[in-house]
């Protein structure tokens, strides 16, 4: 997103969400934090 390439960010979003879900499943991060991170990422990629 920082580079301004929205299409690449949209393609990377599912991979990021999967990694966040794995971390939450293994209790590396709290499930609520994982949900918050995924929501914030989705909001950044969402078209305005």
MODELLER restraints for C-alpha pairs under 7 A, 6 or more apart:
rsr = mdl.restraints
at = mdl.atoms
rsr.add(forms.Gaussian(group=physical.xy_distance, feature=features.Distance(at['CA:1:A'], at['CA:9:A']), mean=5.91, stdev=0.5))
rsr.add(forms.Gaussian(group=physical.xy_distance, feature=features.Distance(at['CA:6:A'], at['CA:45:A']), mean=6.82, stdev=0.5))
rsr.add(forms.Gaussian(group=physical.xy_distance, feature=features.Distance(at['CA:9:A'], at['CA:45:A']), mean=6.65, stdev=0.5))
rsr.add(forms.Gaussian(group=physical.xy_distance, feature=features.Distance(at['CA:10:A'], at['CA:45:A']), mean=6.19, stdev=0.5))
rsr.add(forms.Gaussian(group=physical.xy_distance, feature=features.Distance(at['CA:17:A'], at['CA:38:A']), mean=6.05, stdev=0.5))
rsr.add(forms.Gaussian(group=physical.xy_distance, feature=features.Distance(at['CA:20:A'], at['CA:34:A']), mean=5.88, stdev=0.5))
rsr.add(forms.Gaussian(group=physical.xy_distance, feature=features.Distance(at['CA:21:A'], at['CA:34:A']), mean=6.70, stdev=0.5))
rsr.add(forms.Gaussian(group=physical.xy_distance, feature=features.Distance(at['CA:23:A'], at['CA:29:A']), mean=5.91, stdev=0.5))
rsr.add(forms.Gaussian(group=physical.xy_distance, feature=features.Distance(at['CA:24:A'], at['CA:30:A']), mean=5.74, stdev=0.5))
rsr.add(forms.Gaussian(group=physical.xy_distance, feature=features.Distance(at['CA:24:A'], at['CA:31:A']), mean=5.10, stdev=0.5))
rsr.add(forms.Gaussian(group=physical.xy_distance, feature=features.Distance(at['CA:24:A'], at['CA:34:A']), mean=6.18, stdev=0.5))
